[in-house]
């Protein structure tokens, strides 16, 4: 449910693509999917990542390009990767919606890393409303092999 009224949402400083994303992500999908929104958006993110396989080094640029926000790697261990998602998209969604869902981004990240490393990867979301950022924690299970992506899309090809 939005915190702002529809006229207020129409006057956000967001540009056309961001405005459309906000309407679909935070208004329409929760109405259509109900209690299943979080699970379905996570798996939708994984599905999108299968279609856009990129190297780990290109994830930040891809996240920015498709309007997810600014993705920064904050820590990297053998079995875990931490990322911070921030920027205009994230701040706008947090400011204008009571419970913005970032599981689409988490699913996208998990699948991207799974294709890169060839093992099962699951990602979780922690929202920090004070900092207007999201921490995405990806856990790698190297004991469960998965197919690696042989070819990556270059951002110039998108």
C-alpha positions as CSV (number, residue, x, y, z in Angstrom):
1,X,0.0,0.0,0.0
2,X,1.4,3.4,-0.9
3,X,2.2,6.0,1.8
4,X,1.5,8.7,-0.8
5,X,-1.7,9.4,-2.8
6,X,-1.8,8.6,-6.5
7,X,-1.4,12.3,-7.4
8,X,1.6,12.5,-5.2
9,X,3.1,9.4,-6.8
10,X,2.5,11.0,-10.2
11,X,4.6,14.0,-9.2
12,X,7.6,12.0,-7.9
13,X,10.9,13.3,-9.2
14,X,11.3,9.9,-10.8
15,X,11.6,9.6,-14.6
16,X,9.3,7.6,-16.8
17,X,10.9,4.2,-16.5
18,X,11.2,4.5,-12.7
19,X,7.6,5.6,-12.4
20,X,6.4,2.7,-14.4
21,X,8.5,0.3,-12.3
22,X,7.1,1.8,-9.1
23,X,3.6,1.3,-10.2
24,X,4.1,-2.3,-11.3
25,X,6.4,-3.4,-8.4
26,X,4.8,-1.7,-5.5
27,X,1.1,-1.3,-6.4
28,X,0.0,-3.8,-9.1
29,X,2.0,-7.0,-8.2
30,X,1.1,-7.1,-4.5
31,X,-2.6,-6.7,-5.5
32,X,-2.3,-9.5,-8.0
33,X,0.0,-11.9,-6.1
34,X,-1.2,-11.3,-2.5
35,X,0.7,-13.3,0.1
36,X,2.8,-15.0,-2.6
37,X,4.4,-11.7,-3.8
38,X,7.7,-12.2,-2.1
39,X,8.2,-15.8,-3.3
40,X,7.1,-15.1,-6.8
41,X,9.2,-11.9,-7.2
42,X,12.3,-13.8,-6.0
43,X,11.8,-16.5,-8.6
44,X,11.0,-13.9,-11.2
45,X,14.4,-12.3,-10.5
46,X,16.1,-15.6,-10.9
47,X,14.3,-16.1,-14.2
48,X,15.4,-12.7,-15.5
49,X,19.0,-13.4,-14.5
50,X,19.0,-16.6,-16.6
51,X,18.2,-14.4,-19.6
52,X,20.8,-11.8,-18.8
53,X,23.9,-13.7,-17.7
54,X,26.7,-11.3,-16.8
55,X,30.0,-11.7,-15.0
56,X,30.1,-10.7,-11.3
57,X,32.2,-7.7,-12.1
58,X,29.3,-6.4,-14.4
59,X,26.5,-6.8,-11.9
60,X,26.7,-3.2,-10.5
61,X,26.5,-1.7,-14.0
62,X,23.6,-4.0,-15.0
63,X,21.6,-3.2,-11.8
64,X,22.0,0.5,-12.5
65,X,21.1,0.0,-16.2
66,X,17.9,-1.9,-15.6
67,X,16.8,0.4,-12.8
68,X,17.3,-1.7,-9.7
69,X,19.5,0.8,-8.1
70,X,23.2,1.2,-7.2
71,X,24.7,-2.1,-6.3
72,X,28.0,-2.2,-4.4
73,X,29.9,-5.2,-3.1
74,X,30.7,-4.6,0.6
75,X,32.2,-8.0,1.6
76,X,33.3,-11.2,0.0
77,X,34.1,-14.4,1.8
78,X,34.4,-17.9,0.4
79,X,30.8,-18.9,1.1
80,X,29.1,-15.4,1.3
81,X,28.9,-12.2,-0.6
82,X,27.4,-9.0,0.8
83,X,26.1,-6.2,-1.4
84,X,24.5,-2.8,-0.6
85,X,21.7,-1.6,-2.9
86,X,21.0,2.1,-2.7
87,X,20.4,5.1,-4.9
88,X,17.4,7.0,-6.2
89,X,15.3,4.0,-7.0
90,X,15.7,2.5,-3.6
91,X,15.2,5.8,-1.7
92,X,12.1,6.6,-3.8
93,X,10.5,3.2,-3.1
94,X,11.3,3.4,0.6
95,X,10.0,6.9,0.9
96,X,6.7,6.3,-0.9
97,X,5.7,2.7,0.0
98,X,5.1,1.1,3.4
99,X,6.7,-2.2,2.5
100,X,8.8,-2.1,-0.7
101,X,9.8,-5.6,-1.8
102,X,13.4,-6.1,-3.0
103,X,13.2,-9.8,-3.5
104,X,13.3,-9.4,-7.3
105,X,16.7,-7.9,-6.9
106,X,17.8,-10.7,-4.5
107,X,16.6,-13.4,-6.8
108,X,18.4,-11.8,-9.7
109,X,21.6,-11.5,-7.7
110,X,21.4,-15.1,-6.5
111,X,20.9,-16.5,-10.0
112,X,23.6,-14.4,-11.5
113,X,26.1,-15.6,-8.9
114,X,24.9,-19.2,-9.2
115,X,25.6,-19.1,-13.0
116,X,29.0,-17.4,-12.4
117,X,30.3,-19.8,-9.7
118,X,28.5,-23.0,-10.6
119,X,27.0,-23.8,-7.2
120,X,23.7,-23.2,-5.5
121,X,23.3,-19.6,-4.3
122,X,20.5,-18.1,-2.3
123,X,20.1,-14.4,-1.4
124,X,18.3,-12.7,1.4
125,X,17.2,-9.0,1.9
126,X,17.6,-6.7,4.9
127,X,16.2,-3.2,4.6
128,X,17.7,-0.3,6.4
129,X,15.1,2.5,6.2
130,X,17.3,4.9,8.1
131,X,20.2,4.6,5.6
132,X,17.7,4.1,2.7
133,X,19.6,1.1,1.6
134,X,19.2,-2.6,1.3
135,X,21.7,-5.3,2.2
136,X,21.6,-8.3,-0.1
137,X,23.4,-11.4,1.4
138,X,24.2,-14.1,-1.0
139,X,25.2,-17.5,0.5
140,X,27.1,-20.0,-1.7
141,X,26.7,-23.7,-1.3
142,X,29.8,-25.1,-3.0
143,X,28.7,-28.7,-2.2
144,X,25.8,-28.5,-4.6
145,X,27.1,-27.9,-8.1
146,X,25.1,-26.1,-10.8
147,X,25.7,-25.4,-14.4
148,X,27.9,-22.4,-15.1
149,X,27.2,-19.9,-17.8
150,X,29.7,-20.3,-20.6
151,X,29.0,-17.0,-22.2
152,X,28.2,-13.7,-20.6
153,X,26.3,-10.8,-22.1
154,X,28.3,-7.7,-22.4
155,X,26.5,-4.5,-21.4
156,X,27.2,-3.0,-24.8
157,X,25.0,-5.8,-26.3
158,X,22.0,-4.7,-24.2
